[in-house]
Amino acid sequence: MKRKLIITMEYPPQIGGIATYTQNQAKYFDPNDVVILAPKSHNKKQLKLYDKKNFFPVIRKNFLYPIFIWPRWIRLFWQVLFILRKEAIDVIYIHHILPVGYVACMIKKIKKIPFVIFSHGTDIQMLNKSKWKNYWVKKIIKNSDKIVFNSKNLKKKFLRFFSEFEDKTLVIYPEPDQIFFQPISEVKISKARNKFALNGKKVLLSVSRLADGKGFPHMLRIMKKILTEEANVVWLIVGDGPKRKYLQKEVQKNNLQNVVRFVGPVEHHNLPLFYNLADLFVLLTHPDEGREEGLGLVFLEAGACKLPVIAGKSGGVEEAVIHSQTGVVVDIYRGDKIVANSIIEMLKNPDYAKRLAQNAYDRIKIDFNLKKQMEKINWN
């Protein structure tokens, strides 16, 4: 077995799709064959307690020098070089082309250690920002041994820029953490229902960073239409982000204080409870200034909990949710009425919604199995 060093700038307890993907990837390997290099955070005590739960080593470092030292990523180079010697690493997996790719290129040149790039979408967005970044992204990709995308859509976008690298590209979908497949006790669910005043309500759930492209303003706009058909609806919003204050003001402006519940950020291991509280998962993702959803891990988490899904058409979302088979995909740019009616129909037809949710669950078990997919790399 080859020993792997996984370098990521996003890792739990940080919340997010890349952080979850990276951790699930590490869990797939034998604990003796993998080392994680992740950033430090301000709460050292929290990190120490969290990392103790892993069966594999997690090394925490500040990757970059202060802004007045250039290039800042040289600090990461020395850190990686030390780890390679200590841990006898055979291959490096990187989850951010820049700046981690600079380091991977240098290591390969000096130590002949191969590296694989895992792209989650932000790398593609960099390509139009500057000729300098475009040059370095291309150079790093050329030196990589494989580049892995989390959706076919993302791979297709990449090949528009770099068709010459098609032979080294492949797609590995994320897998929901196994905790989402496990049942939650009725006692726990009952307590949470009481806490959030959900008894007798139909519960909509959104789990996301509160940012542009996630469709929260659109959802707020159509809530009154939904309430005319389903008066006992409550909308739980799990997550935080730059749009939170704006959304809270919009809730007050539209007199939706009794309908919308801002839960705030929730630790990863507590998320399954919220999926089990809901009747329908809704996240109206959409393209925003050239940015699109890579795939949407939250749609898979909902499916693993057998929660029906309504997803916004954006990027690779239609790979995570197959319209009318494993959920409903809506295009917010086709008008509020279509979106609102789709939500209302799912709430009024629970048998139809449950059938889609079961289809999603069955598909996730087969098509989003990380163990099966990682065999494509052939470096196990």
KAUR-V524852 format. One record per backbone hydrogen bond with DSSP energy under -0.5 kcal/mol. CO is the residue of the C=O (numbers start at 1). NH is the residue of the N-H. E is the energy in kcal/mol with one decimal. If there is no record, write none. Layout:
co = [CO/CO]
nh = [NH/NH]
e = [E/E]
This chain:
co = [3/3/4/4/5/5/6/6/7/11/16/17/18/19/20/21/22/23/24/25/25/26/30/31/33/34/35/36/36/37/38/42/43/44/45/46/47/48/49/50/51/57/58/59/59/61/61/63/66/68/71/72/72/73/73/74/75/76/77/78/79/80/81/82/83/84/84/90/91/92/92/93/94/96/97/99/99/100/101/102/103/104/105/106/107/107/107/108/112/114/115/115/116/117/117/119/121/122/123/124/125/126/126/130/131/132/133/134/135/136/137/138/139/140/146/147/148/149/151/152/153/154/155/156/157/157/158/158/162/163/165/166/168/170/177/178/178/185/186/187/188/189/190/191/192/193/194/198/201/202/202/203/203/204/205/206/209/210/211/213/215/216/217/218/219/220/222/223/224/225/226/226/230/232/234/234/235/236/236/237/237/237/238/240/241/243/244/245/246/247/248/249/250/251/252/256/256/259/260/261/261/264/267/267/268/270/270/271/271/272/273/274/274/280/280/281/283/283/288/291/293/296/296/297/298/299/300/301/302/303/306/308/309/310/311/314/315/316/316/317/317/321/322/322/322/327/328/328/330/330/331/332/335/336/337/338/339/340/341/342/343/344/345/349/350/351/352/353/354/355/356/357/358/359/360/361/362/363/363/363/364/366/368/369/370/371/372/373/374/374]
nh = [90/91/6/35/7/93/8/37/95/14/20/21/22/23/24/25/26/27/28/28/29/29/33/34/4/57/6/38/59/8/61/44/47/48/49/50/51/52/53/53/54/36/60/38/61/40/63/76/69/70/74/65/75/76/77/78/79/80/81/82/83/84/85/86/87/88/89/114/5/94/116/7/118/101/101/102/103/104/105/106/107/108/109/110/111/112/113/112/114/92/145/146/94/119/148/150/125/126/127/127/128/129/130/134/135/136/137/138/139/140/141/142/143/144/117/170/119/172/155/156/157/158/159/160/160/161/161/162/165/166/168/169/147/149/180/181/182/189/190/191/192/193/194/195/196/198/197/201/203/204/234/279/280/236/282/238/211/243/214/286/219/220/221/222/223/223/226/227/228/229/229/230/233/202/204/236/261/206/238/239/263/264/208/210/244/247/248/249/250/251/252/253/254/256/255/259/260/235/262/237/263/239/270/271/271/273/274/274/275/276/277/277/278/205/282/310/285/312/291/288/316/299/300/301/302/303/304/305/307/306/308/281/328/283/330/317/318/319/320/320/321/323/325/326/327/324/311/330/313/332/334/335/339/340/341/342/343/344/345/346/347/348/349/353/354/355/356/357/358/359/360/361/362/363/364/365/366/366/367/368/368/369/370/373/374/375/375/376/377/378]
e = [-2.7/-1.8/-0.6/-2.2/-0.6/-2.9/-0.6/-3.0/-1.8/-1.8/-2.1/-2.6/-2.5/-2.0/-2.6/-2.2/-2.1/-2.0/-1.0/-0.7/-0.7/-0.9/-2.7/-0.7/-3.1/-0.6/-2.9/-0.6/-3.4/-2.2/-2.0/-1.4/-1.9/-2.4/-2.2/-2.4/-3.1/-1.3/-0.5/-1.4/-1.1/-2.4/-0.5/-2.7/-0.5/-1.1/-0.8/-0.7/-2.2/-0.5/-1.5/-1.7/-1.3/-0.6/-1.6/-2.0/-1.8/-2.7/-2.5/-1.9/-2.0/-2.6/-1.6/-2.2/-3.1/-1.1/-0.9/-0.6/-2.1/-0.5/-2.6/-3.0/-2.8/-0.5/-2.2/-1.1/-0.9/-2.1/-2.4/-2.0/-2.6/-2.3/-2.1/-2.3/-3.5/-0.6/-0.6/-1.4/-0.6/-2.2/-2.9/-0.8/-2.9/-0.6/-3.8/-1.0/-1.4/-1.1/-0.6/-1.0/-0.8/-1.9/-0.7/-2.2/-2.5/-2.1/-2.9/-2.1/-2.1/-2.8/-2.5/-2.4/-1.6/-1.1/-2.5/-1.7/-3.5/-2.5/-1.7/-2.5/-1.9/-2.2/-2.3/-0.8/-0.7/-0.7/-1.4/-2.3/-1.8/-1.5/-1.5/-1.7/-2.5/-2.5/-2.0/-1.2/-0.6/-2.1/-2.7/-2.1/-1.9/-2.4/-2.0/-2.3/-2.2/-2.8/-0.9/-2.2/-0.6/-0.6/-2.5/-2.9/-1.7/-3.1/-2.8/-3.1/-1.8/-2.7/-1.2/-2.0/-2.2/-2.4/-1.8/-1.4/-0.7/-0.7/-2.0/-2.6/-1.2/-0.7/-1.0/-2.8/-0.7/-3.0/-3.3/-0.6/-2.9/-2.2/-0.6/-0.6/-2.6/-1.0/-2.4/-1.4/-1.7/-2.6/-2.6/-2.0/-2.0/-2.3/-1.9/-2.6/-1.9/-2.9/-1.4/-1.7/-2.6/-2.9/-0.5/-2.8/-0.9/-1.3/-2.0/-0.6/-1.3/-0.7/-0.7/-0.9/-1.6/-1.8/-0.7/-0.6/-0.8/-2.2/-0.5/-2.7/-1.7/-2.0/-2.2/-2.6/-2.3/-1.2/-0.8/-2.3/-2.3/-1.9/-2.5/-1.2/-2.6/-1.7/-0.5/-3.1/-2.2/-2.1/-2.8/-2.2/-0.5/-2.0/-1.0/-0.6/-2.6/-0.7/-2.2/-2.7/-0.9/-2.4/-2.8/-0.5/-3.1/-0.6/-2.1/-1.3/-1.3/-3.0/-2.5/-1.8/-1.9/-2.6/-2.6/-1.8/-2.0/-2.3/-1.3/-2.2/-2.7/-1.9/-2.0/-2.1/-2.4/-2.1/-2.2/-2.3/-2.4/-2.2/-2.6/-1.8/-0.9/-0.6/-3.2/-0.5/-1.4/-0.7/-0.8/-1.9/-2.9/-0.6/-0.5/-2.2/-1.5/-0.6]
